[in-house]
Amino acid sequence: MDPLNPPLVEDVAWLPMDDPSAAGGARRAAEKLAEQLGFPGPRAAEVGLAVTEIGTNVLRHGGGGAVLLRAVHSDRAGALEIVAVDTGPGMSDVPTSSRDGHSTTGTLGVGLGAIGRLADTLDIGSRPGRGTVLVARFRPERGEPPPGPYAAGITRALSGEQLCGDAYALREDGDRLWMLLCDGAGHGPLAAAAAREAVRAFTEPERAPAGPVAALTTIHGAMSGTRGGAVAVAVLEPDAGLVRFAGVGNVAGAVVSGSTKRSMISVGGIAGYRVPATLRAYDYPLAADGVVVLHSDGVRPRWRAEDLAPLPRRNPVVLAAALLVDEGVRQDDASVVVARPRAGAP
């Protein structure tokens, strides 16, 4: 794996859990994806069993929701990740609800013990009265699980579209972590193509940028000839205790620490068409417990720091999915990418 680029995570399919047959459909889709990723037959069957439990619990105890299938690509054996979301009553005590045999009406409790044994990693974030997010990762062969990620993102296409016009990417440079989020103009294949160009330019190893403005300038050139889009680049520099940010267009960035949310400045323009000649980066304080959030305009910016408070030290996928569920707009592509300083990784 290129040390500058974390594994590529592909959001393969959002599957609604809205009727009793939905869990079976999710199981079949998950087993098929596991086979495509090279999982042995018995391991693919274990994935299917876990997804059946997850989907059934979302429907029965969460009142419905969705399951997202994700493929994790790296030079090593790929992995399959399941993200399950609901807007049900949530759980006030996740550890108790995860015990075998525990079942309380209105919780996700049934089967969590079995899911935890089948998955390589399992993380659950639940907010009483606001729903639950579950993230389970499976590798082809069981073994010592890798450390949890300290940066992750999630995307969801506009209802009715197969391709999402939003995309994100991450890259590492020593202790610095780079984040990119691109909202391709419009929707569908052309928007997705524009966003892919942004990701390609951002992740090319030979194009290690000096800073966010240099990165945006490179991305702007690469997106020429596409529909263009809104782009944000952030660099976490934990040694300096700051995050550097530059954004063009209707993308949002914020730094969250405790009960404080500080929005970051994005200027007008369209990457690939026109960007301000005076484009500049802005520096913001980044505490050791801070979280950096970027999202497209498919996620309403009204969320508060308190919305993340019940999910301390959770996998960044849990945080990103919770924001997407809370504030995502179904009439638009939506994306969220979340990172924390490496020293604060879960």
C-alpha positions, -999 to +999 in steps of 0.1 A: +000+000+000+012+035-008+022+050+026+009+084+014-026+071+007-048+052+031-069+023+017-096+033-008-131+028+006-158+024-020-195+029-010-210+001-030-247+001-022-272+017+002-299-009+010-331+003+027-343-018+056-380-011+053-397-045+051-392-081+064-375-093+032-349-066+032-325-084+055-324-114+032-316-091+002-288-074+022-274-109+031-273-119-006-257-086-017-231-088+011-222-124+002-218-115-034-195-086-026-175-108-003-170-133-031-159-105-054-134-094-028-119-129-027-134-141+006-134-179+010-169-194+009-172-201+047-161-165+055-185-151+030-213-171+047-202-156+081-206-121+066-240-130+053-251-143+088-239-111+104-256-089+079-288-108+084-286-101+121-278-064+115-306-058+090-331-076+111-322-055+141-324-023+122-359-031+110-372-047+142-356-025+169-347+006+150-380+010+132-363+008+098-332+024+084-305+014+059-274-008+055-244+004+035-220-021+019-185-008+016-154-024-001-120-016+013-093-018-013-056-020-005-025-038-017-032-064+011-063-085+013-094-063+008-121-060+034-158-056+035-174-030+058-210-027+068-225+005+081-260+003+095-281+033+105-315+039+120-334+068+136-350+047+163-350+051+201-313+042+204-296+026+233-287+041+267-262+014+275-244-001+245-222-026+264-252-041+282-272-043+250-242-061+233-243-090+257-255-124+244-292-129+253-299-093+261-330-080+243-349-049+252-377-037+231-367-005+213-329-013+212-306-029+187-297-055+213-305-088+196-276-105+180-249-080+188-228-105+206-228-128+175-220-099+152-191-090+173-176-125+172-180-127+134-166-093+126-129-083+128-139-050+143-173-037+155-181-001+167-215+011+178-226+047+184-260+053+199-279+084+210-310+078+230-340+091+211-319+097+179-309+063+166-279+040+163-250+037+139-232+003+137-199-002+118-186-038+113-155-047+092-147-082+079-115-094+064-112-126+043-092-143+070-097-139+107-068-125+127-055-097+148-076-067+138-058-035+126-060-004+147-092+017+141-090+045+115-086+081+126-101+095+094-130+082+073-158+094+050-191+083+037-211+092+006-247+087-005-261+094-040-292+114-047-323+092-045-327+074-078-291+078-089-266+050-091-235+072-089-227+098-063-214+131-076-196+136-043-162+121-035-135+123-008-099+112-004-073+110+024-035+110+023-008+109+049+025+129+049+044+121+080+023+132+110+001+154+087-032+142+074-047+156+042-084+156+036-102+163+003-139+166-003-154+173-038-190+180-048-192+175-085-215+200-102-250+185-107-257+148-103-251+115-119-223+102-141-209+136-152-208+149-116-191+117-105-165+120-133-157+155-122-152+144-086-130+114-097-107+139-114-103+158-082-095+127-063-070+115-089-052+148-089-051+149-051-039+113-046-011+111-072+021+105-052+042+127-074+020+156-068+026+161-031+013+197-026+030+223-004-003+234+012-040+236+007-039+264-019-014+245-040-035+214-038-066+233-049-047+249-078-037+215-090-072+201-086-086+231-104-064+224-134-072+187-134-110+194-134-108+216-164-130+201-191-153+185-166-184+199-150-162+212-123-174+214-087-170+226-052-138+215-035-123+217+001-089+207+012-078+205+049-045+195+064-043+184+100-010+194+116-011+180+152+024+190+161+015+226+154-020+222+169-038+235+139-057+226+108-051+245+075-082+248+052-089+262+018-123+257+000-140+268-032-177+267-037-206+255-015-187+230+007-185+232+045-158+226+070-157+228+108-135+221+137-153+206+167-138+204+203-160+196+232-192+218+229-176+242+204-180+241+167-160+266+146-169+269+109-141+273+083-142+297+054-149+286+019-149+312-009-170+315-040-160+298-073-161+266-092-131+244-094-124+235-130-139+268-142-129+297-121-113+302-087-104+335-070-069+348-079-066+357-042-074+322-030-058+316+004-057+291+032-070+298+068-055+283+100-077+271+128-067+258+163-069+220+166-070+206+201-058+171+208-094+160+212-106+180+182-125+166+152-124+181+117-155+177+096-159+184+059-193+180+041-210+188+009-242+209+006-262+177+006-257+178+044-274+207+061-249+229+081-272+234+111-257+205+131-241+214+164-211+201+183-235+186+208-248+163+181-214+145+182-210+147+220-228+113+227-203+096+204-169+103+220-138+085+206-160+066+182-147+053+148-149+084+124-172+064+102-197+064+131-195+102+133-198+107+096-228+083+093-245+100+122-242+134+106-254+120+073-285+105+089-293+136+109-288+162+082-284+145+049-308+157+021-323+129+000-328+153-029-290+158-033-258+139-033-244+139+002-209+133+017-191+137+050-155+131+059-142+132+095-107+132+109-090+136+143-053+141+151-034+108+149-026+110+186-064+110+193-071+079+172-095+055+188 
